[in-house]
């Protein structure tokens, strides 16, 4: 197999949660440009269909817009069934959907607020991966990529719910990789730094110096565009990363641990 063939994702069916905006949309578009078949998923069906159609028009790729709320445990089996009814297989899963609500002091943290963040950021990737993994095994294997954050590397004031959930996702990734290696399923985690997404824009509003200060917090002194992360995702979904599993891949411009 030559180098180009190792990086090839053409024809692979890839599910992207949180796929209608920000990094998720960037992943979906970039992989479609590389020839993958894409399931665009987020909470709103109309928006999923709109983005899936836009990606299909721009790339010629086969796409499916299908809503799912990853924080709703019991709703995900039906979502997975619909994906398989349409495409017949899943080769790659990108667990990108996540939330980072307003900052809250620890003493003011309510159980329901904490649970909402963990249901989306941790339980969602667990549930969806566990539903898809046995079917991946039966079709020969696949690749799962969980999207964490450099915010999970250390705790920070008033953001404990987000930091803790993203840190736990890294450990969950290691457990998935260990359990499913015999199934020929590789599981890796990507920890992005500052990318220009609506999530970052919201966080910037809570910073005294706003987005300018965030951009100065890495060695490259800037905020990245979502398409700058696509190459790493394609690598992890392709045969070029066949000997990589259970690993945390930081993509932060030099800001992290």
MARKE-552897 format. One record per residue (C-alpha): residue number from 0; chain; x, z, y. Coordinates in steps of 0.05 Angstrom, whole numbers, plus 5000, padded with zeros to 4 digits. Example, Ala and Ser with C-alpha at 12.3 -4.5 7.8 and 13.67 -1.06 7.14 Angstrom:
! residues 2
n, chain, east, up, north
0, A, 5246, 5156, 4910
1, A, 5273, 5143, 4979
END
This chain:
! residues 257
n, chain, east, up, north
0, A, 5000, 5000, 5000
1, A, 5029, 4980, 5067
2, A, 5026, 5022, 5131
3, A, 4965, 4987, 5159
4, A, 4926, 4997, 5095
5, A, 4942, 5071, 5093
6, A, 4911, 5081, 5162
7, A, 4850, 5038, 5145
8, A, 4780, 5070, 5151
9, A, 4741, 5005, 5148
10, A, 4678, 5012, 5107
11, A, 4682, 5088, 5103
12, A, 4617, 5126, 5119
13, A, 4632, 5181, 5169
14, A, 4583, 5234, 5194
15, A, 4598, 5260, 5264
16, A, 4560, 5322, 5287
17, A, 4556, 5333, 5361
18, A, 4565, 5258, 5363
19, A, 4526, 5239, 5426
20, A, 4574, 5264, 5479
21, A, 4645, 5286, 5493
22, A, 4695, 5288, 5437
23, A, 4642, 5273, 5384
24, A, 4620, 5209, 5418
25, A, 4693, 5190, 5427
26, A, 4705, 5201, 5352
27, A, 4644, 5161, 5333
28, A, 4661, 5102, 5379
29, A, 4735, 5100, 5360
30, A, 4721, 5103, 5285
31, A, 4668, 5049, 5292
32, A, 4719, 5005, 5328
33, A, 4764, 5016, 5268
34, A, 4709, 4991, 5221
35, A, 4677, 5055, 5196
36, A, 4602, 5063, 5186
37, A, 4579, 5120, 5231
38, A, 4524, 5172, 5228
39, A, 4514, 5198, 5299
40, A, 4482, 5266, 5298
41, A, 4461, 5318, 5349
42, A, 4398, 5358, 5362
43, A, 4356, 5304, 5396
44, A, 4333, 5245, 5355
45, A, 4321, 5198, 5413
46, A, 4391, 5210, 5440
47, A, 4422, 5200, 5371
48, A, 4387, 5133, 5363
49, A, 4408, 5112, 5434
50, A, 4482, 5129, 5424
51, A, 4482, 5099, 5354
52, A, 4453, 5034, 5381
53, A, 4503, 5033, 5439
54, A, 4561, 5041, 5390
55, A, 4534, 4988, 5344
56, A, 4526, 4939, 5402
57, A, 4596, 4953, 5427
58, A, 4631, 4949, 5360
59, A, 4587, 4912, 5311
60, A, 4592, 4972, 5264
61, A, 4534, 4996, 5222
62, A, 4508, 5061, 5251
63, A, 4453, 5111, 5239
64, A, 4426, 5159, 5292
65, A, 4399, 5221, 5257
66, A, 4383, 5288, 5289
67, A, 4405, 5354, 5260
68, A, 4413, 5424, 5288
69, A, 4473, 5451, 5250
70, A, 4454, 5522, 5268
71, A, 4389, 5517, 5228
72, A, 4412, 5531, 5157
73, A, 4349, 5509, 5120
74, A, 4341, 5443, 5157
75, A, 4408, 5413, 5135
76, A, 4391, 5393, 5063
77, A, 4339, 5344, 5088
78, A, 4389, 5315, 5137
79, A, 4440, 5304, 5082
80, A, 4388, 5271, 5037
81, A, 4370, 5222, 5093
82, A, 4443, 5204, 5104
83, A, 4452, 5189, 5029
84, A, 4386, 5152, 5026
85, A, 4411, 5106, 5081
86, A, 4485, 5096, 5063
87, A, 4490, 5121, 4991
88, A, 4555, 5158, 5004
89, A, 4595, 5199, 5054
90, A, 4670, 5190, 5057
91, A, 4684, 5232, 5118
92, A, 4651, 5290, 5154
93, A, 4671, 5312, 5224
94, A, 4642, 5381, 5240
95, A, 4646, 5374, 5315
96, A, 4581, 5406, 5339
97, A, 4593, 5471, 5375
98, A, 4570, 5514, 5433
99, A, 4605, 5556, 5485
100, A, 4551, 5593, 5524
101, A, 4561, 5631, 5589
102, A, 4615, 5684, 5590
103, A, 4590, 5753, 5570
104, A, 4624, 5821, 5572
105, A, 4632, 5855, 5505
106, A, 4591, 5915, 5527
107, A, 4534, 5868, 5545
108, A, 4537, 5826, 5482
109, A, 4470, 5823, 5446
110, A, 4466, 5810, 5371
111, A, 4422, 5749, 5379
112, A, 4471, 5718, 5428
113, A, 4530, 5730, 5382
114, A, 4491, 5704, 5322
115, A, 4472, 5640, 5359
116, A, 4545, 5622, 5371
117, A, 4566, 5637, 5300
118, A, 4507, 5600, 5270
119, A, 4528, 5536, 5305
120, A, 4604, 5542, 5307
121, A, 4617, 5572, 5238
122, A, 4556, 5573, 5193
123, A, 4538, 5501, 5211
124, A, 4604, 5471, 5187
125, A, 4601, 5516, 5125
126, A, 4530, 5495, 5106
127, A, 4538, 5421, 5120
128, A, 4605, 5416, 5084
129, A, 4579, 5454, 5023
130, A, 4520, 5407, 5018
131, A, 4562, 5344, 5023
132, A, 4624, 5365, 4983
133, A, 4593, 5361, 4913
134, A, 4567, 5291, 4928
135, A, 4635, 5272, 4956
136, A, 4666, 5297, 4890
137, A, 4618, 5254, 4850
138, A, 4639, 5192, 4888
139, A, 4713, 5204, 4882
140, A, 4729, 5251, 4939
141, A, 4734, 5249, 5015
142, A, 4759, 5282, 5078
143, A, 4727, 5337, 5121
144, A, 4752, 5352, 5191
145, A, 4729, 5415, 5226
146, A, 4737, 5417, 5302
147, A, 4761, 5484, 5326
148, A, 4795, 5498, 5393
149, A, 4858, 5527, 5422
150, A, 4809, 5579, 5448
151, A, 4810, 5607, 5377
152, A, 4885, 5622, 5378
153, A, 4877, 5685, 5419
154, A, 4822, 5728, 5448
155, A, 4802, 5722, 5520
156, A, 4759, 5764, 5567
157, A, 4684, 5751, 5566
158, A, 4691, 5695, 5515
159, A, 4697, 5736, 5451
160, A, 4639, 5701, 5415
161, A, 4670, 5632, 5423
162, A, 4742, 5652, 5409
163, A, 4722, 5692, 5347
164, A, 4679, 5635, 5319
165, A, 4733, 5583, 5328
166, A, 4786, 5628, 5298
167, A, 4742, 5640, 5238
168, A, 4732, 5565, 5230
169, A, 4807, 5557, 5219
170, A, 4806, 5608, 5163
171, A, 4743, 5576, 5133
172, A, 4779, 5509, 5133
173, A, 4835, 5538, 5091
174, A, 4785, 5566, 5041
175, A, 4748, 5500, 5037
176, A, 4814, 5463, 5025
177, A, 4833, 5512, 4969
178, A, 4766, 5509, 4934
179, A, 4756, 5434, 4937
180, A, 4826, 5407, 4926
181, A, 4810, 5395, 4852
182, A, 4751, 5352, 4875
183, A, 4798, 5306, 4914
184, A, 4769, 5331, 4979
185, A, 4817, 5346, 5035
186, A, 4796, 5393, 5091
187, A, 4834, 5400, 5156
188, A, 4820, 5430, 5224
189, A, 4835, 5401, 5292
190, A, 4843, 5448, 5351
191, A, 4836, 5411, 5417
192, A, 4859, 5435, 5484
193, A, 4830, 5410, 5550
194, A, 4791, 5345, 5542
195, A, 4743, 5320, 5595
196, A, 4676, 5338, 5563
197, A, 4613, 5369, 5590
198, A, 4634, 5434, 5555
199, A, 4699, 5436, 5593
200, A, 4665, 5419, 5658
201, A, 4619, 5479, 5647
202, A, 4677, 5525, 5632
203, A, 4713, 5499, 5694
204, A, 4657, 5523, 5738
205, A, 4672, 5594, 5714
206, A, 4746, 5589, 5732
207, A, 4769, 5610, 5802
208, A, 4811, 5546, 5808
209, A, 4764, 5502, 5768
210, A, 4786, 5442, 5729
211, A, 4851, 5433, 5768
212, A, 4877, 5499, 5741
213, A, 4856, 5481, 5670
214, A, 4894, 5416, 5675
215, A, 4958, 5452, 5698
216, A, 4956, 5497, 5637
217, A, 4993, 5450, 5590
218, A, 5061, 5417, 5588
219, A, 5032, 5348, 5605
220, A, 4996, 5377, 5666
221, A, 4930, 5341, 5656
222, A, 4863, 5340, 5621
223, A, 4857, 5288, 5566
224, A, 4804, 5235, 5554
225, A, 4764, 5241, 5489
226, A, 4791, 5175, 5463
227, A, 4861, 5206, 5462
228, A, 4840, 5248, 5401
229, A, 4813, 5190, 5360
230, A, 4881, 5171, 5329
231, A, 4890, 5240, 5298
232, A, 4819, 5239, 5270
233, A, 4829, 5169, 5240
234, A, 4894, 5192, 5209
235, A, 4860, 5252, 5176
236, A, 4804, 5209, 5148
237, A, 4851, 5156, 5121
238, A, 4899, 5152, 5062
239, A, 4957, 5161, 5110
240, A, 4943, 5236, 5107
241, A, 4933, 5238, 5031
242, A, 4981, 5297, 5023
243, A, 4954, 5339, 5081
244, A, 4900, 5391, 5071
245, A, 4885, 5461, 5096
246, A, 4925, 5448, 5159
247, A, 4911, 5463, 5232
248, A, 4928, 5405, 5279
249, A, 4934, 5425, 5352
250, A, 4922, 5371, 5403
251, A, 4930, 5405, 5470
252, A, 4983, 5371, 5513
253, A, 5031, 5428, 5495
254, A, 4986, 5488, 5507
255, A, 4966, 5532, 5448
256, A, 4990, 5590, 5406
END
